[in-house]
Amino acid sequence: MANDLAQRAPDYIRAIAPYQGGRPIGEIARRFGFREDQIVKLASNENPLGMSPKARQAMLEASQDLGRYPDGNGFELKQAIAKKFGLPENTITLGNGSNDILELVAHTFLKPGVGSVYSDHSFAVYALATQAVGGQSVVVPADPKTLGNDLSALAAAVTPNTGVIWLANPNNPTGSFLPGAEIRTFLKDLPGSVLLVLDEAYTEFLSPADRYNAFDWIADAPNLLISRSFSKAYGLAGLRVGYGVAHPDVTDLLNRVRQPFNVNSLAQAAATAALFDEDFLKTSYDCNQAGLVQLTKGLEALGLGVMPSRGNFVLVDLSTRQPNAKPIDALGSKVFDALLAKGVITRPVGNYGLPNHLRVSIGTAAENEAFLKAMGQVAQTLWP
Ligand SMILES: Cc1ncc(COP(=O)(O)O)c(C=O)c1O
């Protein structure tokens, strides 16, 4: 009976391989007999400083009124985003994490016969969101030097059946980055029937020299959506909140598909306060820059390759210690398992087509140090 029911789900749903997130601290503590405070988690590109104190205060105040539904239109949060970035409110869609925005895009613009295009080694949700609505994914080769997005390969893959292009900048899990001007030119050349989703989940970590303002492009690009997250630099991953910025016509459609109360009251209050906590943002940026240097130097001293990263994580090339490694050697999984046993959670990226790499989120100085120590021991055992 249950089987008959499962058979009625569309083939494309039954074929979905579930998202693999970072292993939770509690699970690893139980499995290896650690206390939770002994675990170092560098697996999900979270903010190692936690959340802004102003956001925490706002969240606590909002917790007094949880018997009521949230504001379904997110008036205050939208106003705050509009004010901070000089945007009309009718260009903003709020999401239960920016993941929600990506799914709203898929529900709105994709269907069987209308698919999406993205690069190899792109964020896993692009494939999932496309498949969940029966769209076809076209995955183009990455730039072999950066392992990141190759704009000409993406442009060449567009057909009349393309509904969406997913482009993360900086990209996860590679950390690679494309200058804003290149993306602007790419967008100008795209057919107006294709929506470019510019996923800027990590944009707050860009150095001033790399920053660009894609919000300025919306006015003359009705086929652009920019997604942003409060989970990374703003430190609100557990609350689930993000937003999309697009032409009012696109925004109107997304809001028809959106669940009425998709962003909860605590998340709305915390995000509104976090937006204007510039001190916390600056401290998070500085911590990330320092951690990036610390991890890069430490890993290189162990003879490991580190891809240049503009995000809050690094992609480590383990094959520099085993140059003849084949994909089947799955060095990423081996090192991930060995680090787990030492209480350090990282992220293997075999499911991103990078079996001999490991992604490591940038932590506090102490967390980075603990990871480097464990990594040194693992390297010594694997490659004496
Ligand atoms: C490139 C990219 N986009 C979007 C997300 C989703 O973030 P969230 O739903 O927490 O805003 C992530 C999370 O890791 C990401 O790496």
The ligand as an SDF file (V2000), in Angstrom:
LIG
                    3D

 16 16  0  0  0  0  0  0  0  0999 V2000
   25.8880   29.6690   -2.1280 C   0  0  0  0  0  0  0  0  0  0  0  0
   24.8370   29.5080   -1.0820 C   0  0  0  0  0  0  0  0  0  0  0  0
   23.6130   29.9870   -1.3080 N   0  0  0  0  0  0  0  0  0  0  0  0
   22.6380   29.8780   -0.4030 C   0  0  0  0  0  0  0  0  0  0  0  0
   22.8520   29.2510    0.7980 C   0  0  0  0  0  0  0  0  0  0  0  0
   21.6810   29.0900    1.7320 C   0  0  0  0  0  0  0  0  0  0  0  0
   21.8320   29.7980    2.8910 O   0  0  0  0  0  0  0  0  0  0  0  0
   20.5990   30.1280    3.8320 P   0  0  0  0  0  0  0  0  0  0  0  0
   19.4140   29.3600    3.3810 O   0  0  0  0  0  0  0  0  0  0  0  0
   21.0330   29.7240    5.1880 O   0  0  0  0  0  0  0  0  0  0  0  0
   20.3890   31.6150    3.6880 O   0  0  0  0  0  0  0  0  0  0  0  0
   24.1140   28.7390    1.1000 C   0  0  0  0  0  0  0  0  0  0  0  0
   24.3510   28.0310    2.3750 C   0  0  0  0  0  0  0  0  0  0  0  0
   25.3340   27.4290    2.6340 O   0  0  0  0  0  0  0  0  0  0  0  0
   25.1260   28.8670    0.1270 C   0  0  0  0  0  0  0  0  0  0  0  0
   26.3430   28.3700    0.3320 O   0  0  0  0  0  0  0  0  0  0  0  0
  1  2  1  0
  2  3  1  0
  2 15  2  0
  3  4  2  0
  4  5  1  0
  5  6  1  0
  5 12  2  0
  6  7  1  0
  7  8  1  0
  8  9  2  0
  8 10  1  0
  8 11  1  0
 12 13  1  0
 12 15  1  0
 13 14  2  0
 15 16  1  0
M  END
$$$$
